[in-house]
Amino acid sequence: MKDIRLGLTFNDVLLVPKRTPLSSRSEAEVTSRFTKNIALNIPLVSANMATVTEHKMAIAMAREGGLGVIHQFGSIEEQMEEIKKVKKSTCYIIDYPVSVSPLITIQEAAAIMKQEGVTSLLVKVGDELVGIFTSRDYLFEDDFSKKISEVMTTKEKLVTAEYGLPLDEAKKILHTHRIEKLPLLQNGIVRGLITTQDIKKLEQWPQACRDTKGRLRVGAAVGVKDTLERAKSCIDAGADVIILDIAHAHSELAIQRLKELKSYFNIDVMVGNIATAEAALDLIQAGADGLKVGIGPSPVCTTRIISGSGVPQLTAILDVVRVARNYKVPVCADGGMKYPGDVAKAIGAGASSIFSGFLFAGTDEAPGMVIMKDGKRYKKYLGSASYDSGHERKENLEGKQYKQRLDIFVEGVAILIDYKGPVQDTIRGIIKGLQSAISYCGAHSIAEMQEKAEFIQITSSGWDESLSRGQKLSE
């Protein structure tokens, strides 16, 4: 008890400005890593919270160069479907294009296309490709009881290519033959499909975070109860990284589950949440590919109030990074960031990325409806350990409503958060702030910023001086 340390959070410090080599903040490089093998073009990750990240948010985050983590607060099947929607949204090669028999009707085919969210179907007999059916084939059709074999483009008229051809060659073939769909064959068997729409999407978001097949990357969260079953299903659905998400990850059970995940699956595992150097070392030795830092800094988390436990977020980041950098394990700062400058401070302290619900909640892509109150627009933002979230989760899992108050342990709250519009605007505002910080630190990149970053501790008056008059009035 004699050595009680001082714990600092973002409001307690500022980054010290230094001579910059940059002519413009836009020159600052913001690529980073989430885990050992998952690179990011921007160091932003949306949290696995029910009111923050489902497929729409994950798609938007990845298109901007970041990552979305699909939450685990539903059934395994629901989580799988969300992941699949992200992976299908943008890709270079569709590995498993939807295929049907030539004997089904136009009505049946149209229903399949609507259900799968596609505009074409490959038509096969066994493994043999016999044609392709697209939405154009029935655009002006009156008789939906016809077999698709009567209206489809037959094999003789199809243009195909060998599986594995480069993107540039695929574009030439599509252009030369003025077609929109290019089936890919290997030894005469369909292995994939390239479409002009998917190529357009690739070129529309050049900085997107993608896998080797051009699909958007997406993370999936799992807990400690159905860890292996949920992880396997998420990986089968296409998840690129697993987040072992536990309120207190420095535990025997978390370490056991981490070892199991690394033993059974060849995939990066991010583990959190932790707040100490000791936790970092134990989890790294157990096989963690990334560490998530933050015990109670979120505005919808009451862990520090309920349990009296936690470490102020800036100090927690510094402590964990001190150990993690020796093992080249990336650190992700989770929570406590209210302003773009807080993101810059977290990155300057050594975090390779930030993980947030608050920054991205309230946007168009966040789940939930816009609510009008006193002439202003809001969306709900539920802490994952809040009563509202627990009640809703129990109703969803059991398929019935509970009108009475349930006995649920609570370490979070539910709040209304200002409606913010498209998340793209929020993301780009944060990145501009980070690029400014890199410039102020006299650096070109995040790595160089972390080498040169110098913090100065400030008083409450110093923080008050930092705020604009408008911000003071709003708070």
Secondary structure, 3 states (H helix, E strand, C coil): CCCCCCCCCHHHEEECCCCCCCCCHHHCECCEECCCCCEECCCEEECCCCCCCCHHHHHHHHHHCCEEEECCCCCHHHHHHHHHHHHHHCCCCECCCCEECCCCEHHHHHHHHHHHCCCEEEEEECCEEEEEEEHHHHCCCCCCCCEHHHCCEEHHHCCCEECCCCHHHHHHHHHHHCCCEEEEEECCEEEEEEEHHHHHHHHHCCCCCECCCCCECCEEEECCCCHHHHHHHHHHHCCCEEEEECCCCCCHHHHHHHHHHHHHCCCEEEEEEECCHHHHHHHHHCCCCEEEECCCCCCCECHHHHHCCCCCHHHHHHHHHHHHHHHCCCEEEECCCCCHHHHHHHHHCCCCEEEECCCCCCECCCCCCCEEECCEEEEEEECCCEHHHHHHHHHHHHCCCCCCCCCCCCCECEEEEECCECHHHHHHHHHHHHHHHHHHCCCCEHHHHHHHCCEEECCHHHHHHHCCHHHHHHC
